[in-house]
Amino acid sequence: MILSNKVYDVLKWIALVALPALTTFYGVVGTTCNIPYTQEVLTIAVAFDAMLGTMLGISTNKYNKTNS
């Protein structure tokens, strides 16, 4: 599957900036306010971010191999 540069850039920004910031914010607020299932939500969000980052890394590696 080939991603356009714009889609790749957006996904990379989500994986590197948005999700970590949102996860941190939710963790702090959830813990402070005793929101139920905060730990479970954080675990799922971090796992999703790790998966997205890995997929983007693999995509970058394949792209660089074919264009070198």
N, C-alpha and C positions, 0 to 999 in steps of 0.2 A: 504494500500500500504506500502510495506516494502522498506526502503532505505538502501543501503549498507553504511558502515561506511565512506567510501571515498566520496560518493555522499553527505552524510549528512555534512561531514566536509567542503566540497567545498561550499555547499549552505550556511552553517553557516558563513563561511568567507566572502562570497559575501554579505550576509545580515548585518553582523556586521562591516565589514571593507571597502569593495570595493564600495558598493553603497553609503554609507554616504560620503566617500571621493570624489567620482565622482560627487555626487550631490552638495556638497559644492564647488568644483572646478568650475563646470558649472555655479552655481549661481553667484559666484564672477566674472568670466569671462563674463558671459552673461549680468550682470548688468553693469559692467565697459564698455563693448563694445556696449551696447544698442542692444543686439541681440533680435529680435522680439520673443515673446511668451516665454521668459525666465521663467516667473512666472508659466505659465501653465505647462511647462516641469518639473519644480521643484515640483509642486503639484502632478503630476502623478508619478514621480520618488519616492517621499517620500511615497505616498500611496502604491506603489508596494513594497517598502522596508518594510513598516509596515505589509503588507499582508504576505510577505515571512517570516518575523520574527515570526508572529503569528502562521503560519502554522508549522514552525519548533518547536516552543514552544509546540504546541499541540502534535506534533509527539514525542517530547522528553518526555512529560508527559505520553502519552500512553505507550511508551517503558518502562519507569521506573515503571509503574504500573504492567505491565505484567512480568517484570523481578525482582520483589521484593518479 
